[in-house]
């Protein structure tokens, strides 16, 4: 009879001990999993939830408590305000780490204005008579600025509607950006003008007629191809050329604006050269007109005061070239056909000899004939 009550008492004691141990274990778990406030909160949507601001939020984690700041921006919340809001949702005992405020940042997908411009150019590339995207200049009706979307909009700028008027260069393009959460894609629409451009040689300063273009006189800019035409000049071609007329700074250079530089100026002292087979004579002269290489200009022989036509061959040099007469050319071939040629045969002929004598009497320098 006594043993039975003892067994019952032992069983009750065991149950009480187990319950106490379980309660103690639960208390320890609650201490380990106590909610802790985060100093820096990052969200990807337009809603801030309890689970975003504290760790170990438990079942309350998905409860929305604040509206997030704009995409790509950061806001702050006072800790006292946050604790009061959490208490209203039965979340208590939050460890604040003695913080006074917390920051909330909303992640964003950003598009710079340059990215949008490149997307428009790619959408128009090699269409409607336009060239490569790199050569298409885009001007928007309204500057797009930086576009910020939710981070979930991770798709590319995909053109879904492209309209272009080649006559006026007008475009109207709509882009779609896919959302990874399955929501409807975001649409962005832009309009403006787009023209093909090329690199052109632009005057950095005003130049006068006959000025020679230097490297420092030119800057390279992109200009509409239709405005320049096929006669446009590049920097490499323009440097060293001479202006045909006065031009202002900022003007694009064309082939008709430039010419090869004059090597002989009017009223300039020049060297008049007479050349023919076996003879090279020089005499001082005066140019009566300007000319570049290859031009035929009138030159006065300062010794004889006679005016002759000569070809500009270099800076300050003009030449008179006398072709040998046919019989002279035939004589020059005869040594190949005959075994002996008389030493008295002249290779100059009568006309060149007379010209040489004329220049010699005018004071030209005649080199001694080798024996």
WOURGI-V524146 format. One record per helix or strand of 2 or more residues. SS is the DSSP state (2 for helix, 1 for strand). FROM is the first residue (numbers start at 1). LEN is the number of residues. Records with the same first field share a line. If there is no record, write none. Layout:
BEGIN
SS=FROM-LEN / FROM-LEN
END
This chain:
BEGIN
2=2-31 / 50-4 / 58-5 / 79-10 / 113-12 / 133-3 / 215-3 / 225-4 / 235-4 / 255-3 / 326-9 / 349-13
1=36-2 / 40-4 / 47-3 / 54-2 / 64-4 / 74-5 / 101-6 / 108-4 / 136-5 / 147-4 / 158-8 / 170-8 / 186-18 / 218-7 / 241-3 / 258-3 / 269-8 / 279-9 / 296-6 / 307-8 / 317-5 / 365-2
END
